[in-house]
Amino acid sequence: MFDIERWQEIFETLSKNKLRTFLTGLSVASGIFILVILLGFGKGIENGVTSQFQSDATNLITVWSGVTTKEYKGLNPGRQIQMKNDNFNKISRKYEDLIEYETSLYSIWGATITYNNETVNYQVRGVMPGHQFIENADINIGRFINQTDFDESKKVAVIGSKMKRDLFKDEDPIDKNILIFGMNFKIIGVFFDPGGEREEQQAYIPISTAQKVFNAGDDIRNMLFTVNMSENYDEAVAQSTMMAQNIENELKQMHMVAPEDTGAIRIYNSLEEAKKIYSLIDAIKAVFWFVGIGTIIAGIVGVGNIMLIIVKERTKEIGIRKALGAVPLSIVGMILQEAVFVTMLAGLFGLIAGLGLLELVGPQIESDFIKYPQVNFNIAITTVFLLVVAGALAGFIPAYRAAKIKPIVALKDE
């Protein structure tokens, strides 16, 4: 039941102590405001890191070779390790049950690519059909390289959207021919990549074709595998880590490399790295929550202290009320209502200010690792609700003490 006289009394009490009320509300509002900002930026960091992984598959194992750094079985250090088709095929067959997509890769940097009077110098990568899904290359028009293109070493190419704009402008490139180092390749598709224009400044051709036209024999530069994901993330990481380690050991055996030589065969396991980064994000979020909640607790303690002061100042008034027949519940309700009102009003103000600042500043932030800082609205509202409950608890102790005061003692208070 709405009691207008009770509310008039609350507003009158607050208006008599404007500075005290303002400082109490400010401490609560600032706590919510800081928590919202911290949670928003925590989410922004998560969004930024997630976007970095979107350019390629998250469950990716990348293999490349380097130079030996240790002597092994009579072989001197300094040998350049060159991976071959046979290395890839053996790994592929052995782990076929664990592999989702796979490709060997042969790259040419700064290839001269020409169409009519337009010339660019972009990367050409010889790949297998599975590379489309490993690279997250979405097809705009046409298609990607298929198994027939690979088996028959066809001179076909899939170009990135950036290359399409540079060479063809608004012209449809499908079935047109481009020259790569003077050799004709027919365009069969155009792709775009979540990684942006840098990833779209390249052309894909079948690796079997690349090895022939660039006189690479059976050399490959990289092996890429994505691992079948299990429902349990930790199990998937363990499986991926085991597979990566086994591949490294087997390639070292194939090429007579010392087991402890870290320079000759190199492995990058994106799933393992992703787990490390997301664990770091969780730790950052936990710190943000700790700081924000600590600030809110400080505000709640302030509310409790103010309620104690209010009860002390109104001791004689409370005694008169009890002498006139006021029941303890009404005394408790009077103090609690004031505490809840101040806490809720300040909490909502802090929430709105925090959300407003994120909405205003968030789109202006241009960083690879902080994108679209935002707060889940349900979490924000729940936080305010818990704040109000905490404010009520903070006000309950002084309210309970006020209700226990004997009228005769209260009337003697100075």
N, C-alpha and C positions, 0 to 999 in steps of 0.2 A: 504493500500500500504506500502510495506516494505521500510523504509528509512535507508540505511546503514550509512549515515552520522550522522543521529540522534543517532543511536546506538553507533557509534564510539565516539560521544560526551559524551554520558552517561557513557561509560566505562572509558573514559579519566577523567571525573569528579570524578567518584568513585575511580579510581586509585590514584588520587591526595590526597584523604582523606581516606586512607586505614583503619586507626584505627577507625575513626568515622563510616565508613561504616560497619566495622566488629562489632562494639558494637551495632549499630542499628539493624543489622541482627541478632545478638545474642539475643537481647531482644525479637524480634519477634519469632525466632526459639525456644527459651526456653519456650515461652508461649504456642505454639502449642505442644511442646514436653511434657510439664507438663500436659496439658489438655488430650493428648492421653494416657499418663500413668495413670492418674486418672480415665478416662473413662474405660480403660482396666481393672483396678483393681475393679472398680465398677461392671463391668460385671462378673469378676471372683468371687466376693462375691455373686452375684446373682446365678451364676452357682453352687457354693458350697452349698448355702442354699437349692437350688432346689434339688440337689442330696441327701441332707439329708431327704427330704420328699419323694423321690422316693422309699425308702425301704418299705413304707406302703402307703395305699391310703391317699390322701390329705384330703378328706372329711370324715374323720374317727372320730367317737365318741367311746371312750373306757371307760368302767365302771368297777371299782373294789371296793371291800369293805375293811374296816379296823376295828378299835376299836372305840367304842363310847367314847366321851370325856365329855359328859354332861348328867346330870340326866334328865330323861323325863318320865312323867306319872308314877312315883313311881319306875322306873327302874334305877338302879345305873349305873354310867359310868364304862367303862372298859369292856363292852360286845363286844365280837367278832361277827361281823355281817357276816353271811354265806348266800350268794345268792344261790337260788335254780332254778331248771329247770322251775318251775311254774312262778317265777319272770320274767325269760327271755321270756317265752311264752306270758305272759300278755302284756309286753312291745312290743313284736313283733306284736301281733295282733292289739294293739291300734294304732301303728304308721306304719302299713304296707304300707300305701299310700306314706309315706315319705322315706321309707327305700329302698335303692338300694340292698345292700348285708348285711347279718347278720350271726353271729355265736356266740354261747356260747363256753366257753373254759375251759378245765381242764388240767393243766400242771403238769408234774413230772420232777423235776430237777435232773440231774445226774443219769439218768436211766442207768443200765448196759445192754448194747446191744451187742450181740455176733453173729458172723457168722463164722462157722468152728473154726479156731484157733485165729481169730481176735476179740478183745473186745475193746469197747469204752464206755465212760460215757458221754452221751449227753442228751439233753432235749427231752422228748416226750410230745407232745401236742395233747390232744383230741379236735377235732374241727368238725365243720359242713362243708358241701360242699362249702358254700359261702366264707369260709376263704381263698380259693385260690386267689380270686380277692381282698379281703381286704389286704392280705399280699403281693400282686403282685408276687406270686410264679408262675414262668413260668415253664411249664413241659418240661423237656429234652426228656425223654422217658416214655412210659406208659401213665398213666392218674392220675387224682386226685381222692380223695374220692367223691363218688356220693351219691345220696339220698338213694339208695338201701343198700349201705354199712352202712349208718347211721341207717336206719329203722331196719335192721336185725342184727345190732351190730356185723358186721363181723370183724374178726381179720386180717385186712389188714393194710398196712402201706405205706406211701409215704415218701421217705427219701431225704435229701438234698444232693447236689453234693459232698460236703465235706465228709459227712458220707459214701457216695458211694465209694469215693476214698480210705477212710481209711479201710473199711470193704471188698470191693470187688475188689479193684485195677482196673484192666482192664476187669474184668469179667462182663457179663451182669447180673444185679441183678433181672430183671423182673421175677416174679413167683418163685423166691428163697425165702426160709424161714429164718428169723432172730429170735433170741431169745431176748425178752425184759423181764428182770427179770425171765428168764427161760420159758416164754410162747411164743409159736410159732405165728409169724405174717408173712403173705405172702406179699412180695414187689409187689406193683402194679404200682409204678411210681417213677421217680426221678425228683426233681425240682431244679432250681437255683433261687437265690433271688438277686435283685439289691442292697440289703443291705450288700452283701458280704458273706465271709465264716462264719462269726459269725451266720448269719441267716441260713446258710446251714448245721450247726452242730445240726440238730434236725430231728425228725421223726414226721409225722402227722398220727394219727389214728382217727377213728370215736369217737366222745365224748361219744356216747352211750356205745361203747366198753370200753373206758377208765374208765367210772364210774363203770362198772361191774368188770373188771379185777383188778382194784386198790381199790375196796371196797369203792368207793366214794358216793354210794347211788345216790341222785339227786343233789349233791353239784356241783357248778360251781365256777370257780375262776374269770372269766371275762365275760363281754358281749361286743361285738364289732358290731357296726353298721356303714355303710356308708350311707350318706344322698343323695337322688336324687338332682342333681345339676340343678339349674335354670340358665337361660342365663345371668342373672344379678348377678355378683359376690357378691355384697353387700346384695342382697336379699337372696342368698344362705347362706351367713354367718349368717344373721339374723334368717333364718329358722333353721339352724343347732344349733345356740345358744339357741333358744327357745326350741327345742326338747331336747337338753342336760339338760337344766334347769328343764323341765317337768319330764324327766326320774329320775333325782336326787330327786325331790320332791316326786314322786310316790314311789320310792324305800324306802325313809325315812318313808313314811306312812306305807308301808308294814311291815317294820321291827321296828316300834315304835322308831324312831330316832328323836331327836329334830331338828326342821327346821334349826337352826343356827349351828348345829354340822357339822363341815367340815371334820372331821376325819373318820366318819363311812362309808359314801358313797362318792366316789371320781370319778370325771368325767374329762376326757381329751378330749377336742374338737380340733382336729388338724386343722380344717378349720379356726377356730377363731385364733389359734396361728399362722397359716400361714399368715393370714391377717396382724397381728401385725408385723411379721418379714418382710413381703414384704413392708409394710408401712415404716419400718425402713430402708430397702434397698433403697426405693425411696428417703427418706430424705438424706441418705448418698450420693446418686447420685447427688441430688440437691446441696449439699455442694461441691462435686467434681466439678460440672459444675461452681458453683460460683467462686471457687478458680481458676480454669483453665481460665475462661473467664476474671476474674480480672487480671490475669497475662498477657493475650493477650492484654487487653486494655492498660496495662502499656507499652507494646511493641508498640502499635499503637500510643500512646501519644509520645513515643520516636521518631517514624517516623515523626510525625507532627512537633516536635521541630527541628529535623534535617532539614526538608524541609524549615522551617523558617530561619534557619541559612544559608542554601544554597542560598535561595533567597536574604538574606541580603548580602552575599559575592558576589553574581553575579548581584547586582543591576545595576552597571555601564554597565556590559555586556548586560543586558536586555534593558537598555536605548539605547545602540548602535543598538541592533537588531530592536527596535521599530523605531528608527530614519531612519534605512535603509528600513523600510516598513514592518516589521514583524507584522502580525495581532495578536490581543489578544489571539485568539484560539490556535495559534502555541506556544505562550508563556505558556499557560495553559497546552497544550499537552506535552511540554518539561518537565515541573516540574512533572506532573502526571505520565508520563511514567517512570521517575526515581523512584518515590515513589512506583508504582505498581511493578516494576522490583525487587526492594529490598525486598518488602513485600512477593511477590510470591516465590522468590528464597529461602528466609529464612524460609517461611512457609512450603514449600515442604521439605526442609532439616529437619526441626523439626518433620514433619509428618513421614518421612522415618526413622529417628532416633528412634522415639517413637515406631513405628510398629516393627522395627527391634529388639529393646530391649524386647518388649513383646513376640516376636516370639522366642527369644533366652532364656529368663528367665522363661517365662510362663510354659513350660513343666517341669521345674526343681522344681516348687513350689509344695510341698507336704503338703497340709493342707486340713482338712475336710471342711473348710468354705471359701477357695479361690481355685477355680479350673478353669483352662484354661482362664486366663485373656486375653481378646481380645477386639478389637474395630470394630464396623460395618464400613466397608470400605466406604460405601456411606456417612455415617455421617462424617467420617474423611475428605473426599474430599469436602463435603459441608462446613465444618468448614474452610478449607483452602480457598475456594471460598469466603466465607463471610469475611475472614481475608483480602483477596485482595481488596474486596469492601471497607472494613473499611480503609485499607491503602490508597486507592484512595481518600476517603473522607478526610483522615488526610492530604493528600497532596494538596487537592483542595483549602483550605483556603489560604495557602501561594502562591499557583499558581494563584489564583484569585487576590490576592494583587499585585503579580508581573505584572499581565496583566493590572492592573489599574494605574501603575506608569507612569507618564508623562516623555517622553524622556529627557526634559530639567532638570527635578528634578533628574532623575537617573544619568545623566552625571555629575552632581555636587556632587554626593555621594562620600564620601571618605572611 
